[in-house]
């Protein structure tokens, strides 16, 4: 009897601009790309690896996530999926929480994660080569979260809660290499967090070798990310010692985000 083993997927973080990552997932023949703000790195990778682009996933409308969509769609005819409540280059399939996008034989569930932008979405696959996979755009970063441009602190906290509820082994594919700066802030918030100090040393070594600090994992972020830990006593006390704020969880989270905005 012959058993068919599906091809393993390769996940590649394509650098773009100053600190973006355009995530490319492929099976050796076909690929999908997430948030292609620039078409050139994607086209180069497709050519170099001999891949056909099968889908383009977009998390939100900012230009560094959508700038390459039109050129890639024109060159490959790959279908584009994006948030239903935001302006994305046409044509695209509009998606909102509870919907599904399928590419490379993988079903991605859509989660609404407003906060950074009003209609931001994330994509999660329950099993890609043995572990869940999350493309979260600018909502969740390693050690941090996105700035709140169009939503509210309450929305961002709820969005992060939705992502934090995913399995601990979920790989977290953030859209920017912000990790070292985020971890420096996280240490100011939680100086006694040993897991945070250890991870910072690990990430410093990765960057010294020119390697990405991503993907992260939900389990790791729950241990080191102050924005997923804003209800923890140590984080709450640190925020309240710096800022006179109400004790409710949204006010603490809002003060934590404002602290990060001003952090040097």
Buried (B, 14 or more C-beta within 10 A) or exposed (E): EEEEEEEEBBBBBBBBEEEBBBBBBBBEEBBBBBBBBBBEBBBEBBEEBEBEBBBBBBBBBBEBBBBBBBBBBEEBEBBBBBBBBBEBBEEBEBBEBEBEBEBBEBEBBBBBBBBBBBBBBBBBBBEBEEBBBBBBBBBBBBBBBBEBEBBBBBBBBBBBEBBBEBEBEBBBBBBBBBBBBBBEBBBBBBEEBEEBBEBBEEBBEBBEEEEBBBBBBBBBBBBBBBBBBBEBEBBBEBBBEEBEBEEEBBBBBBBBBBBBEEEE
